[in-house]
C-alpha cells in the first residue's frame, strides 16, 4: 500500500458543501475519499489530454512531411462538407426511431 501523506487544501464554500453532501448522502465514507476520487479522475483526464496532444503532434509532423498541398476548390470542398453533414444528420435521425 502506498504511503499516505496528509496535506491541506483550500476549497470554496460551494466545493466544501458539495464534498460534505457527497459524504452525508452516503456516496463516500470520508471527505478524503471524495478528494482521492476527484484526483483519480483528474489524472485520467490529464493522461488523456497528453495522449491527444501527442497525437496532434504526430498528425502535424505527418502533414509537414507529406509535402505541399495542391490547389483547393472551395466550392467543391463546401459542397462535400454539406453532403457529409446531411448524411450524418440522416444517420442520427434514423437512429432515434
N, C-alpha and C positions, 0 to 999 in steps of 0.2 A: 504494500500500500504506500502511495506517495506520502511524503512528509507534508503535514498541513501547517500552514503559517497564517496567523491572523493579521489582517490589515484593516485599516479604517477607510471607509468611503463616504463621500458626501452625496446625498440624494436630494432631489427636490421634494417638497411635501407631497406632490402628486405621485412621484415614483415610490416614496415610502408608503403611502396609502395603498398603492397597488400591490406592493410586496406584502404588506401586512394582510391585505384582503385575501391574497392567494394562500397565505398560511391559515388565516382564520376560516377560510372556506374549505380547508382540507385538501387543497391541491398539493401542498407541500407541508412537510413536518416542521421545517425551520426556515428562517429568513436566509440562512446560509445556503440552503438547498435552492432557493429561488435564484440567488446570485450565481451559484455554480451552474445551474441550468442555462441562465442567460449567457454566461461566459462560454459554455459549450456551443450554443447557437451562434454566438459572435465568432468563435474560432472556425466553425464550419463555413460561415458566410465569408470570412476573411480568406480562407483557403480557396473557396470557390472563386472569389474575386481575383485572387492571384493567378489561378488557372486561366481565367478568362483573359486577363491582361497578357499572359504568356501566349495564349492562342492568338490574340490580336497582333502581338509582335511577330509571330510566325507568319501570319497572313500578310502582314505589311512587308516582311522580307521576301516572301514568295512573290508578291506583287511587284516589288522593285526588281527582282531577278527575272521576271517574265518579259521584260523589255517594254518598249514604248507601246502605248495604246494607239489604236487606229482612230480614224475619224468616227464621230458618233452622230448618228441621225437622231436628233432629239425627238422628232415627231414619232418615229418608229419606236423609240425607247418608251415614250409616254404611252403610246397605244398598247405596247406589250405589257406595261405595268398595269394599265387599266384592265386588260384582259385577265391578267393573273389575279387581280383584286376581285373582279367579278366572279371568277371561278372559285376563289377561296370563300367568298360570301355565300355562293350557292352551296358549297360543301358544308359550311357551318349551318346554314338554314336547313339543309337536308338532314343533318344530324340531330336537329332539335325535334324532329317529328316523332 
